[in-house]
Amino acid sequence: YISDNIDDLIYTGSNTYWIQTYFGLNKIDRNKDQMTHYHYFHKKFLSIKDNNHNLYVILNNNNIYYYKTSDNTFKKIRVPGITYSNILAFFTDKKNTLWVVMKEYTKHYFIKMNKGGNISLFEIPINKRYNNPLLYSFYDDGIIYYVNNKYQLYSYNINNGETKSIYNLKEEIKKRGKITSILSFHGNIFISFLTNGVIQLIRQRNLLYTKSTINIKCGVFCLKKDLFQDILWIG
């Protein structure tokens, strides 16, 4: 059930790994040396974990699924206003709030688990709307980076609600194609492209940014900051 192309791999503790592929979601339990295939989740879907190692999946409109460990099964939570085809980012922050960034607005939810292990999501009423629909969105350590249909890159601080305009990426997107990652490293912003390398936006004293091209002549799938070293990994 595991194809050659793995879309995501998530570790939820206790020697349990989740492998997401086009053909389904697979749970590997290394304690039991056992793999379980969940065929209901297949083709394109999104999966994340929260700070308590609970797994969440979005497969279709207006629903979020979570894995209930005690029952070894997935439970469905009804969440109106989520359109799967419009989702650009799906993540949890350090406060264990669940976020869904869509093309026209963002929703976020408090996560609450009762003693029986059942999870409820409570929508936070203050949600961000966008004047221009978004093309891309990525989350990085308290900041949501997004690019609208005017190709303007913005940052949104989820802690204080501050939005900043950063740089217009029209020429870069037309030349390099699809963006795969946006994150900050040492105050500068790195942007990777699926078929054509990485650029760096270097912050100046006047709070403006200048563009610099990194000498990478291939497509880049992801950018990741090392958890223990002062290193930016380029995949």
For each residue, the residues with C-beta under 8 A, 3 or more apart:
1: 21 23 24 26 35 37 39
2: 6 19 21 23 26
3: 6 21 22 23
4:
5: 21 22
6: 2 3 9 19 20 21
7: 20 21 22
8: 18 19 20 47
9: 6 17 18 19 20
10: 17 18 20 47 48 49 55
11: 16 17 18
12: 16 17 18 49 53 54 55 67
13: 16 53
14: 31 53
15: 29 30 31
16: 11 12 13 27 28 29 30
17: 9 10 11 12 27 28 30
18: 8 9 10 11 12 25 26 27 28 47 55
19: 2 6 8 9 25 26 28
20: 6 7 8 9 10 25 26 41 45 47
21: 1 2 3 5 6 7 24 25 26
22: 3 5 7 42 43 44
23: 1 2 3 42
24: 1 21 37 38 39 41 42
25: 18 19 20 21 37 38 41 42 45 47 57
26: 1 2 18 19 20 21 35 36 37 38
27: 16 17 18 35 36 38
28: 16 17 18 19 34 35
29: 15 16 32 33 34 35 36
30: 15 16 17 33
31: 14 15
32: 29
33: 29 30
34: 28 29
35: 1 26 27 28 29
36: 26 27 29 72
37: 1 24 25 26
38: 24 25 26 27 41 74
39: 1 24 42
40: 59 74
41: 20 24 25 38 45 47 57 59 65
42: 22 23 24 25 39 45
43: 22
44: 22
45: 20 25 41 42 57 58 59
46: 57 58 87 90
47: 8 10 18 20 25 41 55 56 57 58
48: 10 55 56 90 91 92
49: 10 12 53 54 55 56 92
50: 53 54 56 92 96 98 111
51: 92 94 96
52: 96 113
53: 12 13 14 49 50
54: 12 49 50 66 67 111 113 119
55: 10 12 18 47 48 49 66 67
56: 47 48 49 50 64 65 66 90 98
57: 25 41 45 46 47 64 65 66 67 74
58: 45 46 47 63 64 65 82 84 87 90 100
59: 40 41 45 63 65 84
60: 63 84
61: 82 83 84
62: 78 79 80 81 82 83
63: 58 59 60 76 77 78 79 82
64: 56 57 58 76 77 79 82 98 121
65: 41 56 57 58 59 74 75 76 77
66: 54 55 56 57 74 75 77 119
67: 12 54 55 57 73 74 75
68: 71 72 73 74 75 117 118 119
69: 72 117
70: 116 117
71: 68 75 117
72: 36 68 69
73: 67 68
74: 38 40 57 65 66 67 68
75: 65 66 67 68 71 118 119
76: 63 64 65
77: 63 64 65 66 119 120 121
78: 62 63
79: 62 63 64 82 107 109 121 123
80: 62
81: 62 107
82: 58 61 62 63 64 79 87 100 102 107
83: 61 62 86 87 102
84: 58 59 60 61 87
85:
86: 83 102 103 104
87: 46 58 82 83 84 90 100 101 102
88: 101 102 103 134 135 136 137 146
89: 99 100 101 137 138 139 144
90: 46 48 56 58 87 99 100 101
91: 48 98 99 139
92: 48 49 50 51 96 97 98 99 111
93: 96 97 99 139 142 158
94: 51 142
95:
96: 50 51 52 92 93 111
97: 92 93 108 109 110 111 124
98: 50 56 64 91 92 108 109 111 121
99: 89 90 91 92 93 106 107 108 109 139 144 158
100: 58 82 87 89 90 106 107 108
101: 87 88 89 90 106 134 137 139 144 146
102: 82 83 86 87 88 105 106 107 134
103: 86 88 130 133 134 135
104: 86 129 130 133 134
105: 102 127 128 129 130
106: 99 100 101 102 127 128 129 144
107: 79 81 82 99 100 102 123 127
108: 97 98 99 100 123 124 127
109: 79 97 98 99 121 122 123 124
110: 97 121 122 124
111: 50 54 92 96 97 98 119 120 121
112: 119 120 121 122
113: 52 54 117 118 119 120
114: 117 118 120
115:
116: 70
117: 68 69 70 71 113 114
118: 68 75 113 114
119: 54 66 68 75 77 111 112 113
120: 77 111 112 113 114
121: 64 77 79 98 109 110 111 112
122: 109 110 112
123: 79 107 108 109 127
124: 97 108 109 110 127
125:
126:
127: 105 106 107 108 123 124
128: 105 106 156
129: 104 105 106
130: 103 104 105 133 134 146 148
131: 148
132: 148 149 150 152
133: 103 104 130 148 149
134: 88 101 102 103 104 130 137 146 147 148 149
135: 88 103 147 148 149 151 173
136: 88 146 147 179 182
137: 88 89 101 134 144 145 146 147
138: 89 144 145 146 181 182 183
139: 89 91 93 99 101 143 144 145
140: 143 145 182 183 184
141: 183 184
142: 93 94 157 158 159
143: 139 140 155 156 157 158 184
144: 89 99 101 106 137 138 139 155 156 158
145: 137 138 139 140 153 154 155 156 182 183 189
146: 88 101 130 134 136 137 138 153 154 156
147: 134 135 136 137 151 152 153 154 169 173 179 182
148: 130 131 132 133 134 135 151 152 154
149: 132 133 134 135
150: 132 168 170
151: 135 147 148 168 169 170 173
152: 132 147 148 165 166 167 168 169
153: 145 146 147 165 166 167 168 169 182 189 191 201
154: 145 146 147 148 163 164 165 166
155: 143 144 145 163 164 166
156: 128 143 144 145 146 161 162 163
157: 142 143 160 161 162 163
158: 93 99 142 143 144 161
159: 142
160: 157
161: 156 157 158
162: 156 157
163: 154 155 156 157
164: 154 155
165: 152 153 154
166: 152 153 154 155 189 201 209
167: 152 153 189 201 209 211
168: 150 151 152 153 171
169: 147 151 152 153 172 173 179 191
170: 150 151 173 174
171: 168 174 175
172: 169 175 176 191 193 199 211
173: 135 147 151 169 170 176 177 179
174: 170 171
175: 171 172 196
176: 172 173 193 195 196 197 199
177: 173 193 194 195 196
178: 193 194 195
179: 136 147 169 173 182 191 192 193 194
180: 192 193 194 220 221 222 223
181: 138 190 191 192 220 222 223
182: 136 138 140 145 147 153 179 189 190 191 192 223
183: 138 140 141 145 189 190 223 225
184: 140 141 143 187 188 189 190
185: 188 190 225 232
186:
187: 184 203
188: 184 185 200 201 202 203
189: 145 153 166 167 182 183 184 200 201 203 209
190: 181 182 183 184 185 198 199 200 201 214 223 232
191: 153 169 172 179 181 182 198 199 200 201
192: 179 180 181 182 197 198 220 221 222 223 234
193: 172 176 177 178 179 180 196 197 198 199 219 220
194: 177 178 179 180 219 220 221
195: 176 177 178 219
196: 175 176 177 193 219
197: 176 192 193 213 214 216 217 218 219 220
198: 190 191 192 193 213 214 216 220 223 234
199: 172 176 190 191 193 211 212 213 214
200: 188 189 190 191 211 212 213 214
201: 153 166 167 188 189 190 191 209 210 211 212
202: 188 209 210 211 212
203: 187 188 189 207 208 209
204: 207 208 209 210
205:
206:
207: 203 204
208: 203 204
209: 166 167 189 201 202 203 204
210: 201 202 204
211: 167 172 199 200 201 202
212: 199 200 201 202
213: 197 198 199 200
214: 190 197 198 199 200 234
215:
216: 197 198 220 234
217: 197
218: 197
219: 193 194 195 196 197
220: 180 181 192 193 194 197 198 216 223 234 235
221: 180 192 194 235
222: 180 181 192 235
223: 180 181 182 183 190 192 198 220 232 233 234 235
224: 232 233 235
225: 183 185 231 232 233
226: 229 230 231 232 233
227:
228:
229: 226
230: 226
231: 225 226
232: 185 190 223 224 225 226
233: 223 224 225 226
234: 192 198 214 216 220 223
235: 220 221 222 223 224
